[in-house]
Amino acid sequence: MIGIDLFSGAGGMSLGAAWAGIRVLLAVENDPYTAATYKHNHSGTTVFNSDIAKLDRIEVHKGKEPRVLFGGPPCQGFSTSNQRTRNSENPL
């Protein structure tokens, strides 16, 4: 099975997908630092590092192999990091 990871972050969902036997061939991540981390963690995956609205078309491996599309929610709202200085003026 082939996977496409949207809003991929550093690649946690891709890691889980790989453990489940899915070959993640494409990840989409807008933040350049996070995309670089993803590339480091998943060197065999192509990373589209731009706004997803600019992604016109996805071509992933022609053939009859099943494909799965998955994406992660932003983790900032669920993270316990930066609790000391997070406020309405510094939401991250």
C-alpha positions as CSV (number, residue, x, y, z in Angstrom):
1,M,0.0,0.0,0.0
2,I,1.2,3.5,-0.9
3,G,0.7,6.4,1.6
4,I,0.5,10.2,1.1
5,D,1.0,12.2,4.3
6,L,-0.6,15.7,4.4
7,F,0.4,18.2,7.0
8,S,3.1,15.8,7.9
9,G,5.0,17.6,10.6
10,A,8.2,15.8,11.5
11,G,6.8,12.5,10.3
12,G,5.2,10.7,13.3
13,M,2.2,9.5,11.4
14,S,4.5,8.4,8.5
15,L,6.5,6.4,11.0
16,G,3.3,4.7,12.2
17,A,2.2,4.1,8.7
18,A,5.6,2.5,7.8
19,W,5.3,0.2,10.9
20,A,1.9,-0.8,9.5
21,G,3.5,-1.7,6.1
22,I,2.6,1.4,4.2
23,R,5.2,2.9,1.8
24,V,4.9,6.6,2.3
25,L,6.0,8.2,-1.0
26,L,4.9,11.8,-0.6
27,A,4.6,14.1,2.4
28,V,3.3,17.7,2.3
29,E,4.6,20.2,4.9
30,N,4.6,24.0,4.6
31,D,7.0,24.9,7.4
32,P,10.6,24.7,6.0
33,Y,12.2,23.7,9.3
34,T,9.7,21.0,9.9
35,A,10.0,19.8,6.3
36,A,13.8,19.5,6.8
37,T,13.2,17.4,9.9
38,Y,10.8,15.2,8.0
39,K,13.4,14.7,5.2
40,H,16.0,13.8,7.8
41,N,13.6,11.3,9.4
42,H,12.2,9.8,6.2
43,S,14.9,10.1,3.5
44,G,13.0,7.9,1.1
45,T,9.9,10.1,0.9
46,T,9.5,13.0,-1.4
47,V,8.5,16.1,0.6
48,F,6.5,18.9,-1.0
49,N,7.6,21.9,1.1
50,S,5.0,24.6,0.3
51,D,1.4,25.6,1.0
52,I,-0.9,22.7,0.2
53,A,-3.0,25.0,-1.9
54,K,-0.1,25.2,-4.4
55,L,-0.2,21.4,-4.8
56,D,-1.9,21.1,-8.2
57,R,-1.7,17.3,-8.8
58,I,-0.4,14.3,-7.0
59,E,1.0,11.4,-9.1
60,V,2.2,8.6,-7.0
61,H,3.3,5.3,-8.5
62,K,1.2,4.1,-11.4
63,G,-0.4,0.8,-10.9
64,K,-3.1,-0.9,-9.0
65,E,-1.5,-0.8,-5.6
66,P,-3.9,0.7,-3.1
67,R,-3.3,4.2,-1.8
68,V,-4.1,5.8,1.5
69,L,-4.3,9.5,2.2
70,F,-3.8,10.7,5.8
71,G,-2.9,13.8,7.6
72,G,-2.2,15.1,11.0
73,P,-3.8,17.9,13.0
74,P,-1.6,20.7,14.2
75,C,0.0,19.6,17.5
76,Q,0.5,23.0,19.0
77,G,-2.9,23.0,20.6
78,F,-2.2,19.6,22.2
79,S,1.4,20.0,23.0
80,T,2.7,20.6,26.6
81,S,5.7,22.4,25.3
82,N,6.2,26.1,25.8
83,Q,3.6,26.4,28.6
84,R,5.6,29.1,30.3
85,T,5.3,31.8,27.6
86,R,2.3,30.7,25.5
87,N,-0.5,33.3,25.6
88,S,-2.8,35.0,23.1
89,E,0.2,37.1,21.8
90,N,2.4,34.0,21.5
91,P,0.2,31.1,20.5
92,L,3.1,28.8,19.8
